[in-house]
């Protein structure tokens, strides 16, 4: 893929998502699981949340890489038809696209939610 891009070729979302799946396997499956949860619920549920109290460094590092890159995150969002939001350490939520800017999105992405998530007794960060 690198050689193709260096030679001026573009990369399809499908090809890029395969690379993400293979290289950030744990993070990919977290998002896959969130999307499955989200779309298994009734339409009035706007989000699914991954918020373990502790997370091993490997999967957490993958999740940080996925969430920190617009290209990676965007490709995975398009693949699963979700919008992702992230709070430091390793709390991530998948939202229905139409729920972005709604009450659940605003609550999850608020400063107050981040502060509560950072509480020393809440998470191993």
C-alpha positions in Angstrom: 0.0 0.0 0.0 2.8 2.4 0.9 4.5 1.8 -2.5 1.2 2.4 -4.4 0.6 5.7 -2.5 4.2 6.8 -3.1 3.6 6.2 -6.8 0.4 8.4 -6.8 -2.3 5.7 -6.4 -5.2 6.3 -4.1 -6.3 3.8 -1.4 -9.9 2.6 -1.1 -11.7 2.6 2.2 -12.0 -1.2 2.0 -8.2 -1.6 1.5 -7.5 0.8 4.3 -10.0 -0.8 6.7 -8.3 -4.2 6.0 -5.0 -2.7 7.1 -6.6 -1.2 10.2 -8.2 -4.5 11.0 -4.9 -6.3 10.7 -2.7 -3.8 12.4 -5.0 -2.5 15.1 -7.0 -5.7 15.6 -8.0 -5.1 19.2 -9.2 -1.5 18.6 -11.0 -2.5 15.4 -12.9 -5.2 17.3 -13.8 -2.7 20.1 -15.5 -0.5 17.5 -17.0 -3.5 15.7 -18.5 -4.6 19.0 -19.9 -1.1 19.8 -21.5 -0.9 16.4 -23.1 -4.3 16.9 -24.4 -3.3 20.3 -25.7 0.1 19.0 -27.6 -1.4 16.1 -29.0 -4.3 18.1 -30.8 -1.8 20.3 -34.1 -0.1 19.6 -33.7 3.0 17.4 -34.1 5.4 20.4 -30.8 4.3 21.9 -28.2 6.7 20.6 -24.9 5.3 21.9 -23.0 2.3 23.0 -20.0 2.7 25.4 -16.8 0.8 25.9 -15.5 1.8 29.4 -13.5 -1.0 31.2 -12.1 0.0 34.5 -8.7 -1.3 33.4 -7.2 -2.1 30.0 -4.0 -3.7 29.0 -1.4 -1.5 27.4 -1.5 -3.2 24.0 -5.2 -2.8 23.2 -5.2 0.6 24.9 -2.4 1.8 22.7 -4.2 0.5 19.6 -7.3 2.4 20.7 -5.4 5.6 21.2 -3.8 5.3 17.8 -7.2 4.6 16.1 -8.9 7.5 17.9 -6.0 10.0 17.4 -5.9 9.7 13.6 -8.6 11.4 11.5 -8.0 9.0 8.6 -8.1 5.9 10.7 -11.1 6.9 12.8 -12.9 8.2 9.7 -12.5 5.0 7.8 -13.7 2.9 10.7 -16.7 5.2 11.3 -17.6 4.9 7.6 -17.2 1.1 7.7 -19.6 0.8 10.7 -21.8 3.8 10.0 -21.1 5.3 13.4 -19.6 8.4 14.9 -17.0 7.8 17.6 -16.3 10.0 20.6 -13.4 9.5 23.0 -12.5 10.3 26.6 -9.0 10.0 27.9 -7.8 6.9 29.0 -9.8 4.4 27.0 -13.5 5.3 27.2 -15.0 5.3 23.7 -18.6 5.6 22.5 -20.2 4.8 19.2 -23.1 7.0 18.2 -25.7 6.8 15.5 -24.7 9.5 13.0 -28.0 11.3 13.4 -27.4 11.5 17.2 -24.3 13.7 16.8 -25.0 17.0 18.5 -28.0 15.5 20.4 -28.2 15.2 24.2 -26.3 11.9 24.5 -23.4 13.3 22.3 -23.3 16.6 24.2 -23.3 14.8 27.5 -20.5 12.3 26.5 -18.3 15.0 24.9 -18.7 17.6 27.7 -15.9 18.9 29.8 -17.8 17.6 32.9 -17.9 14.1 31.5 -14.1 14.2 30.8 -13.4 15.5 34.3 -15.5 12.7 35.9 -13.8 10.2 33.7 -10.4 11.4 34.9 -11.2 10.9 38.6 -8.3 9.0 40.2 -10.6 6.4 41.7 -12.5 5.8 38.4 -9.9 4.5 35.9 -6.4 3.1 35.6 -5.0 5.7 33.2 
